[in-house]
Amino acid sequence: MWGSILGLSWAFIITFNLLTLCISLLDLFFLPRKQQLTITRMLPTELERGISYSLEIEISNSSPYSLFYRLVDGLPQTFNQPFPLKGQIPKDSAQVITYHTTAKVRGNYDVKKLYFRYSSLIGLWEKQTTVDLAQSVKVIPDLTETKQYLKNAQQFLKYEGLKIRRQRSGVGDFSKIREFVVGDDPRKINWRQTAKLQEVMTNEYEPEHGKYITILIDCGRMMGAELKKGNRLEKSLEAALTVTAAALKNGDYVSVLAFSNEIHVFVPPAKGMTHLQTILQAIYNLKVDASESNYGAVLRYLETVQKKRSLLLLFSDISTFLHEESALVFLQRLRKRHLFLMIGVEDQTLLKRIQEVPDTMQHAMVKSIAQQQILFKKREKNRWEKQGLQMIEAREEKLAVTAVSHYIEIMNQSLL
């Protein structure tokens, strides 16, 4: 039709089509075959939630022709998807493609397929191949705070704005000589080293080792409340692992019990840093349960499995716990043998509502209700603490350091 409109002869049209066909076939001839491509993926077996990782894909082109590509890796939907990736691979060469991704949800994942599409030099032809690269990956909690503590416990607590807890004089064994920091006992200054180094140095003592720490992790419905980074369960797991690392580093025995309306995980007490990996593998895939937590059942179970005197460190929602009158009976019985400490995430939304200046009747009612909730929580906490059951709330970013700080204080005061 266009030939008739433009006044082109049939000879010209046929010649043009034949020429186009020849160029197209020639372009196809210079397109690498699928057998000449080798694709591999370098994927870690473990990723920490919320941490950006670099993943590598190596593509080897053994053909004598270069190619242009687009690829999509078959990552799960809970991973960041920076695709498609584009580029060029020269002839007879290999290229390593690096991209960054972040896993948002803990758990076990299978990364199976990789989709690779490439075109010829002119671009008239394009081929697609699906490569089977089945690999498994675990997404574990963010261990940043745990690593910071293990690297430098003193600096970890200082950085978070808390004083390092002072140990009672004469308690524990001599550990090392270190630089004096604000809050240290002046009676422990090592004057000989101070004079030698021209810098104030102090003796550091370690508390007795071999105590029992039982970490309780609530996985009930209220632990699914969203925070700035993750939810309450996520922050509790990270804090629990940091306390576990601190206790194991100090030579204590650590056990972990995770629960909701039933027991999900129980790791018997053991010591040594290898036990940290045992606990991590047992709890990394814990999920928030839709049911309410049964505190009475878990405390009954605890009576049967933890006979030795222990620090019971419970990560839970304090507001929910305060309504559980049945739990008080069991805790009163447990505290005769054990020491109880509960740590929860501070409700920033509630505090924000109290601080707001209401501009409407509805906002005034919301503020009044928030104030009533705060007053109820304070009254109930006082009632529980009179029974020797200590409860602490911390901002989500301070949860781990608050837990570690109170653990160290309890150990230094030899309360166990």
MIMAR-123479 format. One line per 10 residues: number of its first residue (from 0); for each residue y, x, z of N, C-alpha, C. Coordinates in steps of 0.001 Angstrom, whole numbers, plus 500000, padded with zeros to 6 digits. Example, Ala and Ser with C-alpha at 12.3 -4.5 7.8 and 13.67 -1.06 7.14 Angstrom:
! MIMAR-123479
0> 494310/513190/507800/495500/512300/507800/496700/513200/507800 | 497750/512850/507080/498940/513670/507140/500030/512900/507870
***
This chain:
! MIMAR-123479
0> 498798/500823/500000/500000/500000/500000/501257/500860/500000 | 501263/501851/500944/502424/502733/501023/502573/503558/499745 | 501400/503880/499152/501475/504616/497880/502179/503811/496815 | 501915/502505/496729/502574/501636/495756/504052/501499/496059 | 504411/501356/497320/505818/501200/497711/506615/502448/497366 | 506026/503631/497698/506735/504890/497443/506579/505370/496012 | 505757/504676/495238/505572/505046/493836/504708/506271/493642 | 503761/506496/494584/502891/507664/494502/501680/507340/493642 | 501229/508344/492912/500066/508136/492042/498788/508196/492872 | 497740/507572/492316/496455/507607/493012/495909/509028/493123
10> 496194/509847/492159/495726/511253/492199/496335/511991/493379 | 497621/511727/493619/498301/512385/494744/497735/511895/496074 | 497513/510576/496137/496995/510006/497388/495607/510550/497695 | 494744/510589/496697/493386/511103/496906/493419/512570/497290 | 494267/513339/496611/494383/514781/496933/494881/514996/498358 | 495876/514182/498743/496427/514310/500109/495369/513979/501158 | 494616/512915/500934/493564/512541/501890/492465/513585/501979 | 492086/514133/500834/491072/515191/500859/491569/516416/501602 | 492855/516754/501379/493435/517910/502061/493476/517677/503573 | 493859/516460/503964/493893/516116/505401/492504/516183/506003
20> 491526/515689/505276/490142/515731/505757/489660/517163/505912 | 490009/518021/504951/489588/519431/505034/490228/520129/506227 | 491527/519867/506438/492221/520478/507593/491607/519987/508891 | 491285/518665/508923/490679/518089/510122/489313/518705/510396 | 488504/518856/509371/487179/519465/509544/487298/520929/509942 | 488305/521605/509356/488532/523010/509716/488951/523126/511180 | 489799/522184/511608/490234/522172/513008/489053/521896/513935 | 488155/520991/513504/486954/520708/514277/486042/521925/514354 | 485989/522683/513259/485144/523872/513228/485614/524902/514251 | 486930/524973/514433/487489/525939/515389/487556/525403/516817
30> 486986/524238/517075/486936/523686/518427/485680/524195/519135 | 485832/524819/520318/484653/525354/521018/483618/524268/521304 | 482355/524648/521273/481280/523720/521611/481158/523624/523138 | 480607/522517/523585/480455/522306/525026/479561/523373/525652 | 478563/523834/524879/477645/524847/525394/478335/526193/525618 | 479502/526372/525014/480226/527637/525155/481177/527624/526353 | 481179/526533/527099/482038/526411/528280/481187/526387/529542 | 481610/527161/530522/480951/527171/531830/481994/526869/532891 | 481721/525868/533729/482698/525426/534731/482045/525465/536114 | 482704/526120/537049/482241/526164/538438/483410/525823/539368
40> 483068/525311/540548/484083/524936/541542/483809/525656/542853 | 484839/526219/543465/484734/526861/544774/485326/525915/545816 | 484445/525279/546610/484869/524273/547579/484357/524650/548963 | 485239/524756/549969/484759/525053/551326/483835/523958/551839 | 482931/524319/552717/482014/523326/553292/482693/522499/554379 | 483794/523020/554951/484543/522297/555977/486036/522360/555681 | 486694/521231/555842/488147/521142/555723/488679/520472/556982 | 489840/520897/557435/490470/520258/558588/491391/519146/558113 | 491350/518044/558824/492168/516889/558446/493655/517240/558463 | 494346/516840/557398/495794/517012/557346/496268/518402/556987
50> 495348/519332/556736/495710/520702/556380/495551/520881/554865 | 496534/521502/554238/496472/521728/552791/495558/522920/552488 | 494655/522736/551550/493711/523783/551152/493850/524071/549664 | 493587/525312/549295/493561/525717/547889/492121/525672/547395 | 491876/524899/546363/490552/524836/545748/490615/525507/544381 | 489530/526166/543998/489503/526927/542743/488429/526395/541810 | 488799/526313/540538/487858/525950/539474/487902/527071/538444 | 486743/527651/538176/486665/528733/537184/486072/528187/535885 | 486796/528403/534795/486352/527947/533476/486184/529163/532582 | 484981/529316/532048/484676/530438/531157/484532/529903/529738
60> 485321/530460/528821/485295/530076/527404/484719/531245/526602 | 483436/531136/526246/482772/532236/525526/482898/532121/524009 | 483609/531109/523545/483775/530939/522091/484891/531849/521573 | 484935/532074/520253/485999/532915/519673/487282/532136/519403 | 487412/530946/520028/488587/530116/519777/489197/529678/521113 | 490513/529640/521157/491199/529173/522362/491211/527647/522390 | 491557/527095/523546/491573/525639/523684/492650/525211/524678 | 493080/523973/524537/493982/523334/525494/493182/522304/526284 | 493420/522246/527589/492569/521385/528417/493399/520478/529329 | 492730/519434/529783/493160/518568/530882/491928/518299/531735
70> 492061/518385/533046/490885/518141/533889/491240/517297/535095 | 490250/516567/535544/490356/515764/536763/489113/516054/537603 | 489331/516548/538822/488205/516806/539719/487854/515516/540461 | 486578/515329/540738/486107/514075/541332/486228/514031/542831 | 487416/514291/543371/487617/514240/544813/487601/512800/545311 | 487207/512588/546575/487255/511231/547142/488683/510693/547167 | 488812/509384/547270/490127/508748/547252/490967/509101/548476 | 490330/509527/549573/491075/509889/550778/491662/511295/550706 | 491459/511989/549594/492053/513296/549355/493279/513120/548459 | 494263/514004/548609/495383/514011/547672/494868/514353/546280
80> 495419/513692/545252/494927/513823/543877/496023/514420/542979 | 496093/515731/542851/497147/516350/542021/496753/516458/540551 | 496160/515422/539995/495596/515478/538642/496388/514581/537697 | 496268/514823/536362/495417/515848/535715/496082/517229/535720 | 495225/518257/535687/495691/519635/535550/495617/520022/534075 | 496638/520708/533586/496706/521057/532163/496897/522555/531996 | 496456/523068/530841/496648/524494/530557/495934/524907/529292 | 495908/526204/529061/495261/526777/527879/494351/527915/528315 | 493196/528008/527672/492257/529095/527945/492047/529874/526651 | 492387/531163/526624/492214/531975/525409/490735/532145/525063
90> 490488/532660/523897/489116/532900/523452/488459/534005/524273 | 487149/533922/524405/486342/534935/525100/486963/535361/526435 | 487301/534411/527240/487925/534739/528522/487565/533681/529562 | 487834/534037/530797/487622/533112/531917/488937/532947/532657 | 489132/531775/533203/490387/531480/533905/490075/530736/535188 | 490763/531127/536259/490616/530453/537550/491812/529529/537747 | 491524/528256/537909/492560/527245/538105/492600/526897/539589 | 493762/526994/540183/493934/526716/541612/494785/525472/541793 | 494339/524584/542654/495158/523425/543015/495037/523178/544514 | 495979/522417/545045/496033/522161/546488/495738/520692/546764
100> 494988/520470/547831/494685/519101/548240/494612/519028/549756 | 494771/517822/550277/494720/517569/551715/493809/516381/551979 | 492874/516553/552905/491987/515451/553298/492652/514652/554409 | 492730/513342/554224/493454/512496/555168/492556/511854/556220 | 491260/511740/555933/490343/511025/556830/489119/511895/557106 | 488737/511997/558385/487556/512780/558751/486281/512126/558228 | 485238/512939/558087/483952/512381/557682/483194/513296/556747 | 482065/512799/556240/481239/513527/555265/481530/512984/553869 | 481691/513878/552923/482006/513462/551559/481162/514255/550560 | 480841/513593/549452/480172/514240/548327/481161/514318/547164
110> 481368/515532/546675/482227/515748/545506/481288/516067/544356 | 481097/515130/543442/480026/515246/542448/480497/515687/541070 | 481423/514967/540489/481751/515152/539076/483058/515921/538881 | 483160/516519/537708/484414/517092/537239/484575/516676/535774 | 485716/516100/535450/485949/515568/534103/486885/516516/533352 | 486360/517042/532237/487078/518085/531497/487270/517634/530043 | 488507/517594/529631/488832/517203/528253/489629/518339/527605 | 489215/518729/526385/489908/519838/525724/490105/519530/524239 | 491151/520109/523699/491517/519849/522296/491571/521150/521523 | 491549/520998/520177/491575/522156/519279/492986/522709/519161
120> 493107/523770/518377/494382/524467/518253/495456/523563/517656 | 495117/522843/516598/496082/521939/515965/496193/520646/516760 | 495122/520254/517420/495143/519057/518242/494650/517811/517558 | 493982/517984/516401/493470/516809/515702/492182/516279/516330 | 491481/517133/517066/490230/516734/517690/490284/517010/519198 | 489562/516187/519915/489495/516342/521366/488096/515961/521839 | 487558/516763/522746/486243/516492/523307/486360/516326/524815 | 485441/515576/525363/485392/515395/526812/483979/515644/527311 | 483905/516332/528435/482603/516578/529051/482694/516279/530539 | 481628/515717/531067/481526/515445/532502/480537/516439/533093
130> 481039/517238/534026/480227/518318/534601/479720/517888/535973 | 478428/518026/536198/477834/517736/537513/477982/518959/538409 | 478844/518839/539406/479060/519925/540370/478934/519347/541781 | 477769/518818/542086/477555/518123/543359/477690/519092/544534 | 478634/518796/545421/478842/519576/546633/479180/518626/547772 | 478833/519041/548991/479149/518245/550180/480211/518961/551000 | 481100/518174/551592/482171/518755/552403/482366/517896/553645 | 482609/518570/554770/482917/517877/556021/484420/517984/556272 | 485027/516876/556638/486426/516886/557066/486427/516734/558580 | 486850/517779/559275/486819/517832/560732/488238/517667/561285
140> 488393/517480/562592/489745/517355/563149/490592/518604/562909 | 491891/518417/562992/492839/519523/562870/492685/520442/564085 | 492311/521689/563849/492056/522642/564946/493212/523615/565152 | 494394/523275/564642/495538/524191/564746/495846/524536/566194 | 495932/523527/567064/496269/523781/568469/495146/524523/569179 | 493908/524220/568835/492770/524933/569437/492820/526412/569087 | 493107/526727/567832/493194/528127/567393/494374/528824/568056 | 495491/528099/568203/496657/528698/568864/496325/529071/570305 | 495606/528184/570990/495246/528492/572378/494313/529692/572443 | 493300/529723/571596/492340/530825/571636/492996/532150/571266
150> 494004/532095/570421/494692/533321/570006/495561/533864/571126 | 496298/532980/571785/497185/533419/572864/497484/532220/573757 | 496703/532070/574805/496825/530899/575679/498199/530829/576326 | 498696/531966/576787/499983/531982/577472/501109/531587/576520 | 501092/532131/575325/502127/531822/574346/502035/530359/573907 | 500835/529824/573842/500637/528424/573462/501354/527497/574432 | 501215/527739/575724/501852/526895/576724/503361/527108/576750 | 503811/528344/576565/505249/528632/576542/505905/527971/575340 | 505248/528071/574203/505799/527525/572966/505990/526016/573068 | 505098/525348/573795/505180/523902/573930/506157/523475/575019
160> 506824/524444/575648/507874/524097/576595/507402/523810/578004 | 506194/524202/578345/505687/523992/579697/505529/525325/580405 | 505763/525300/581706/505536/526508/582488/504041/526744/582633 | 503671/527993/582624/502273/528320/582902/502014/528085/584382 | 500965/527364/584647/500689/526967/586019/500383/528176/586890 | 501026/528197/588044/500816/529331/588935/499552/529138/589763 | 498883/530223/589975/497640/530180/590747/497924/530506/592202 | 497213/529895/593092/497392/530176/594508/497049/531634/594800 | 497852/532247/595659/497627/533652/595996/496258/533829/596634 | 495608/534894/596244/494321/535216/596833/493158/534456/596271
170> 493405/533613/595235/492317/532834/594658/491933/533447/593319 | 490646/533709/593122/490172/534220/591841/490070/535731/591809 | 489547/536215/590672/489344/537651/590486/490423/538227/589597 | 490735/539524/589809/491727/540193/588977/491264/540196/587517 | 492193/539853/586611/491865/539773/585186/492525/540893/584395 | 493876/540971/584451/494586/541966/583649/496016/542081/584142 | 496719/543085/583613/498146/543268/583873/498893/542851/582619 | 499899/541999/582783/500659/541525/581633/502138/541471/581977 | 502932/541153/580962/504376/541046/581148/504720/539851/582035 | 505659/540041/582919/506105/538985/583831/506880/537928/583050
180> 506592/536646/583323/507336/535546/582693/507884/534652/583784 | 508907/533895/583437/509529/532993/584393/508487/531995/584900 | 508416/531857/586225/507434/530949/586808/506291/531687/587480 | 506132/532993/587197/505078/533769/587847/505431/534021/589312 | 504403/534232/590099/504572/534524/591527/505096/535957/591676 | 506294/536146/592245/506841/537506/592410/505953/538405/593272 | 505121/537791/594123/504249/538584/595001/503155/539297/594221 | 502959/538888/592963/501907/539504/592157/502436/540591/591216 | 503711/540925/591344/504277/541978/590495/503577/543307/590772 | 503180/543976/589705/502546/545288/589820/503645/546339/589723
190> 504070/546846/590896/505243/547730/590929/504958/549090/590298 | 503730/549547/590395/503397/550842/589798/503561/550785/588283 | 502984/549745/587645/503112/549608/586192/504543/549275/585782 | 505255/548546/586649/506655/548224/586366/507491/549497/586291 | 507276/550400/587252/508029/551657/587258/507633/552548/586077 | 506361/552539/585733/505869/553384/584646/506376/552923/583283 | 506387/551603/583060/506753/551060/581742/508208/550639/581650 | 508926/550687/582806/510316/550241/582850/510445/548788/582379 | 509462/547979/582738/509434/546567/582386/508622/545851/583457 | 509090/544680/583876/508428/543979/584976/507049/543498/584523
200> 506024/543975/585209/504639/543623/584907/504033/542912/586115 | 503073/542044/585854/502453/541286/586927/500946/541285/586777 | 500249/541130/587890/498790/541005/587864/498413/539559/587553 | 497399/539399/586747/496902/538056/586432/495491/537916/586988 | 495238/536781/587627/493943/536520/588240/493293/535314/587578 | 492002/535369/587472/491246/534255/586901/490626/533434/588027 | 490649/532125/587870/489974/531290/588871/488462/531438/588766 | 487789/530860/589726/486327/530890/589690/485812/530211/588425 | 484753/530769/587866/484165/530203/586660/482924/529389/587007 | 482427/528693/585990/481189/527962/586164/481365/526551/586687
210> 482583/525986/586582/482807/524606/586981/482373/523676/585850 | 482204/522403/586190/481745/521419/585205/482920/520527/584770 | 483111/520419/583469/484155/519586/582884/483473/518545/581993 | 483734/517284/582272/483186/516199/581449/484334/515517/580722 | 484333/515596/579405/485396/515004/578593/484920/513669/578044 | 485661/512617/578367/485345/511261/577923/486333/510858/576825 | 485826/510428/575686/486669/510057/574550/486457/508582/574224 | 487503/507813/574376/487459/506381/574087/487607/506174/572578 | 486679/505424/571982/486732/505110/570549/486954/503618/570308 | 487410/502905/571341/487592/501459/571237/488744/501061/570337
220> 488918/499763/570191/489865/499200/569232/491290/499721/569406 | 491750/499828/570639/493134/500238/570885/493402/501692/570508 | 492355/502481/570337/492542/503883/569933/492855/504010/568449 | 492849/502888/567734/493201/502914/566314/494677/502733/566064 | 495486/502594/567121/496933/502430/566949/497518/503635/566210 | 498277/503373/565170/498807/504440/564324/499954/505190/565004 | 499968/506494/564821/501026/507367/565320/501705/508039/564128 | 502548/509012/564392/503222/509707/563292/502216/510434/562407 | 501228/511043/563026/500200/511779/562281/498827/511298/562751 | 498257/510366/562016/496946/509847/562387/497069/508708/563381
230> 496039/508554/564215/496052/507518/565240/495708/508132/566602 | 495588/507287/567612/495335/507794/568957/494020/508552/569054 | 493003/508083/568342/491721/508774/568390/491837/510169/567780 | 492558/510285/566673/492727/511598/566039/493357/512593/567012 | 494455/512186/567652/495142/513089/568576/494279/513380/569801 | 493500/512395/570241/492621/512614/571395/491520/513616/571072 | 490957/513527/569869/489926/514484/569460/490496/515898/569420 | 491687/516045/568857/492304/517371/568768/492588/517935/570158 | 493102/517078/571048/493378/517524/572416/492091/517844/573164 | 491061/517013/572962/489776/517238/573640/489164/518570/573218
240> 489255/518902/571946/488706/520174/571468/489494/521361/572015 | 490797/521189/572188/491610/522273/572752/491257/522507/574216 | 491084/521426/574971/490670/521569/576372/489271/522175/576446 | 488401/521750/575545/487041/522317/575504/487095/523817/575287 | 487922/524256/574338/488057/525694/574070/488580/526430/575302 | 489561/525830/575994/490119/526461/577198/489063/526589/578290 | 488283/525519/578489/487266/525540/579545/486142/526516/579225 | 485684/526523/577979/484608/527438/577594/485067/528883/577658 | 486319/529111/577288/486862/530468/577365/486925/530957/578804 | 487130/530013/579741/487188/530367/581160/485816/530417/581815
250> 484763/530177/581033/483412/530269/581586/482905/529000/582236 | 483560/527868/581984/483121/526607/582571/482082/525917/581689 | 481372/524969/582285/480417/524133/581559/481153/522887/581055 | 480922/522528/579815/481612/521378/579231/480592/520409/578635 | 480763/519137/578965/479992/518080/578310/480978/517067/577733 | 480543/516341/576710/481418/515374/576030/480672/514053/575892 | 481384/512971/576205/480814/511634/576086/481826/510770/575331 | 481433/510239/574170/482281/509356/573373/481708/507947/573414 | 482580/506945/573528/482099/505585/573763/483096/504552/573243 | 482617/503317/573124/483467/502137/572961/482813/501059/573819
260> 482146/500101/573175/481368/499144/573962/479949/499657/574214 | 479648/500839/573649/478373/501517/573864/478585/503020/573757 | 477577/503780/574122/477675/505239/574043/477441/505671/572595 | 478385/506418/572034/478245/506912/570661/477706/508347/570618 | 478224/509183/571497/477827/510597/571508/477783/511082/572944 | 476734/511840/573276/476724/512569/574541/476211/513974/574284 | 477042/514953/574601/476666/516363/574473/476488/516909/575888 | 475276/517295/576273/475036/517793/577635/475866/519029/577944 | 476122/519311/579217/476946/520464/579597/476300/521792/579230 | 477132/522691/578768/476716/524072/578469/477974/524924/578465
270> 477814/526232/578501/478978/527108/578459/478809/528139/577348 | 479873/528898/577119/479863/529867/576019/480586/529298/574802 | 481275/530146/574051/482090/529679/572938/481268/529072/571808 | 479984/529400/571732/479154/528776/570694/479000/527273/570942 | 479182/526865/572204/479069/525441/572537/480215/524636/571919 | 481336/525293/571629/482464/524610/570987/482051/524071/569627 | 481285/524859/568885/480818/524417/567567/479831/523255/567707 | 479000/523293/568744/478068/522187/568998/478820/520892/569237 | 479857/520959/570052/480655/519769/570353/481407/519294/569122 | 481973/520233/568371/482714/519869/567158/481826/519115/566178
280> 480615/519613/565951/479708/518967/565004/479231/517607/565503 | 479277/517404/566816/478829/516124/567382/479901/515044/567299 | 481182/515440/567332/482251/514428/567446/483170/514360/566237 | 483007/515257/565255/483999/515325/564166/484063/514038/563352 | 482975/513264/563341/482919/512077/562489/483066/510777/563287 | 483572/510856/564501/483770/509653/565299/484819/508744/564659 | 484553/507443/564678/485474/506471/564102/485931/505488/565175 | 487060/504862/564924/487545/503802/565819/486649/502581/565662 | 486185/502058/566791/485326/500873/566781/486192/499615/566873 | 485783/498561/566188/486542/497298/566214/486404/496571/567536
290> 485437/496946/568352/485195/496249/569622/486010/496877/570751 | 486121/496126/571838/486806/496619/573030/485905/497606/573776 | 486530/498520/574468/485777/499525/575225/485210/498921/576504 | 483977/499326/576837/483315/498867/578054/483309/500024/579050 | 484387/500110/579848/484527/501232/580783/483463/501193/581872 | 483119/499996/582319/482095/499886/583360/480767/500458/582918 | 480371/500163/581673/479085/500644/581167/479075/502170/581041 | 480173/502734/580563/480193/504185/580374/480203/504913/581719 | 480879/504342/582706/480901/504980/584026/479552/504870/584729 | 478854/503762/584492/477485/503647/585017/476584/504697/584383
300> 476731/504867/583063/475931/505871/582354/476258/507271/582864 | 477539/507494/583133/477965/508812/583599/477336/509164/584937 | 477152/508176/585779/476522/508412/587081/475107/508956/586933 | 474433/508570/585865/473042/508981/585675/472921/510357/585018 | 473922/510766/584222/473790/512016/583460/474591/513178/584053 | 475565/512894/584899/476370/513973/585468/476266/513918/586985 | 475296/514652/587508/475036/514652/588943/475913/515665/589688 | 476276/516750/589010/477049/517791/589679/478531/517429/589679 | 479236/517920/590698/480671/517659/590813/481375/518160/589550 | 482236/517309/589017/482821/517608/587710/484244/517064/587638
310> 485044/517655/586767/486341/517088/586394/486094/516106/585266 | 486365/514817/585524/486222/513793/584496/487566/513635/583799 | 487642/514056/582557/488888/514013/581797/488758/512943/580723 | 489424/511811/580937/489293/510651/580052/490490/510551/579123 | 490226/510538/577806/491254/510281/576801/491125/508822/576371 | 492138/508026/576709/492061/506601/576413/493467/506021/576378 | 493547/504712/576167/494815/503990/576210/495017/503477/577630 | 496015/503998/578311/496213/503688/579726/496523/502207/579938 | 497327/501611/579048/497680/500189/579211/496440/499306/579200 | 495501/499609/578309/494257/498836/578252/493412/499067/579498
320> 493342/500305/579920/492503/500670/581058/492973/499991/582347 | 494298/499837/582486/494844/499261/583716/494433/497811/583927 | 494011/497140/582858/493575/495751/582968/492085/495634/583316 | 491394/496774/583421/489955/496761/583671/489677/496909/585167 | 489697/495803/585871/489455/495844/587312/488041/496316/587637 | 487090/496003/586753/485701/496391/587023/485544/497907/587030 | 486373/498593/586223/486274/500062/586166/486695/500696/587481 | 487611/500039/588201/488096/500605/589462/486974/500775/590463 | 486065/499836/590501/484941/499904/591449/484087/501135/591176 | 483764/501365/589906/482930/502515/589546/483662/503835/589790
330> 484967/503862/589476/485721/505097/589666/485881/505442/591138 | 486020/504426/591975/486095/504682/593410/484807/505317/593907 | 483690/504912/593317/482407/505487/593688/482257/506897/593113 | 482701/507073/591863/482572/508379/591214/483461/509439/591859 | 484638/509025/592337/485572/510030/592863/485096/510661/594166 | 484079/510057/594782/483500/510693/595970/482816/512008/595604 | 482377/512077/594347/481699/513290/593882/482540/514050/592855 | 483292/513330/592029/484008/513936/590911/485519/513817/591082 | 486229/514595/590259/487686/514543/590179/488047/513855/588870 | 488936/512850/588941/489235/512027/587760/490662/512281/587278
340> 490818/512458/585961/492134/512601/585333/492095/511870/584005 | 493047/510959/583833/493125/510199/582580/494391/510584/581830 | 494260/510793/580510/495397/511190/579680/495477/510250/578480 | 496666/509722/578239/496881/508834/577106/498135/509193/576348 | 498281/508622/575167/499463/508861/574338/500563/507888/574753 | 501729/508412/574971/502878/507608/575361/503242/506615/574256 | 503558/505398/574660/503937/504353/573694/505414/504496/573366 | 505715/505213/572290/507099/505461/571920/507809/504188/571469 | 507067/503265/570872/507671/502008/570423/508198/501215/571611 | 507420/501173/572687/507828/500455/573892/509070/501094/574513
350> 509085/502420/574587/510237/503126/575156/511486/502932/574300 | 511289/502904/572988/512421/502713/572078/513032/501327/572259 | 512198/500325/572465/512712/498963/572656/513525/498844/573943 | 513133/499571/574961/513864/499538/576226/515250/500160/576072 | 515341/501198/575271/516601/501923/575102/517569/501228/574148 | 517072/500286/573368/517933/499606/572396/518935/498683/573094 | 520111/498555/572480/521115/497595/572957/520943/496315/572145 | 520493/495219/572765/520207/493997/571999/521483/493376/571430 | 521404/492922/570184/522545/492277/569541/522274/490816/569217 | 521038/490367/569481/520707/488961/569288/519856/488507/570462
360> 519707/487195/570588/518882/486638/571658/517426/487087/571521 | 516953/487151/570276/515572/487581/570040/515361/489019/570474 | 516306/489915/570143/516196/491315/570547/516252/491454/572073 | 517054/490601/572717/517138/490631/574181/515805/490226/574809 | 515136/489249/574224/513833/488825/574723/512789/489918/574533 | 512841/490585/573364/511900/491684/573099/512092/492806/574105 | 513349/493150/574388/513643/494204/575362/513164/493802/576756 | 513365/492538/577117/512935/492060/578431/511420/492142/578591 | 510699/491752/577548/509239/491835/577590/508778/493286/577712 | 509440/494186/576969/509099/495611/577037/509332/496159/578436
370> 510432/495741/579080/510722/496194/580444/509668/495682/581422 | 509231/494458/581229/508185/493903/582096/506876/494681/581932 | 506560/495062/580708/505339/495832/580471/505415/497200/581141 | 506577/497833/581067/506751/499143/581706/506619/499016/583223 | 507245/497993/583802/507167/497788/585251/505734/497520/585692 | 505006/496712/584908/503605/496441/585233/502790/497730/585193 | 503016/498546/584160/502254/499797/584039/502532/500720/585228 | 503801/500843/585619/504144/501711/586753/503497/501213/588037 | 503546/499896/588252/502972/499329/589472/501463/499552/589533 | 500783/499315/588405/499332/499479/588373/498926/500950/588477
380> 499701/501822/587832/499394/503254/587923/499510/503737/589363 | 500533/503277/590056/500694/503656/591468/499508/503175/592298 | 499050/501962/592002/497913/501405/592741/496659/502237/592508 | 496419/502637/591268/495242/503444/590944/495362/504851/591525 | 496565/505415/591442/496736/506788/591919/496595/506884/593434 | 496861/505789/594135/496627/505774/595583/495141/505885/595903 | 494311/505517/594931/492854/505653/595085/492370/507035/594636 | 493335/507923/594289/492973/509273/593862/492632/509381/592393 | 493090/508430/591589/492786/508407/590156/494068/508700/589397 | 494250/509936/588987/495499/510368/588371/495556/509961/586896
390> 496717/509443/586472/496922/509022/585091/498182/509669/584541 | 498076/510213/583325/499194/510930/582709/499355/510438/581279 | 500609/510265/580859/500901/509943/579462/501770/511046/578875 | 501542/511360/577609/502296/512414/576936/502609/511975/575509 | 503664/512545/574951/503961/512296/573543/502840/512861/572694 | 502627/512273/571539/501477/512662/570727/501464/514145/570406 | 502627/514738/570149/502671/516158/569814/502462/517048/571027 | 502514/516470/572246/502332/517241/573477/501002/516927/574166 | 500172/516106/573539/498952/515650/574216/498026/516812/574548 | 497790/517694/573594/496856/518811/573815/497360/519765/574885
400> 498625/520151/574790/499148/521124/575754/499242/520503/577146 | 499510/519206/577238/499542/518542/578545/498147/518529/579171 | 497150/518239/578369/495772/518222/578876/495346/519608/579347 | 495637/520634/578545/495264/522003/578909/496011/522441/580159 | 497292/522106/580230/498102/522506/581380/497566/521927/582684 | 497187/520657/582668/496660/520036/583886/495263/520555/584218 | 494481/520846/583187/493171/521465/583455/493358/522814/584162 | 494273/523639/583652/494508/524955/584250/495016/524819/585676 | 495898/523841/585904/496431/523631/587248/495312/523258/588227 | 494432/522389/587799/493320/521973/588669/492408/523160/588971
410> 492135/523974/587949/491275/525141/588159/491944/526168/589082 | 493230/526396/588861/493933/527394/589666/494062/526974/591132 | 494113/525684/591363/494212/525204/592737/492857/525001/593384 | 491801/525327/592622/490417/525225/593136/490121/523837/593694 | 490597/522811/592980/490360/521441/593435/488912/520999/593217 | 488201/521718/592342/486777/521413/592151/485906/522191/593142
***
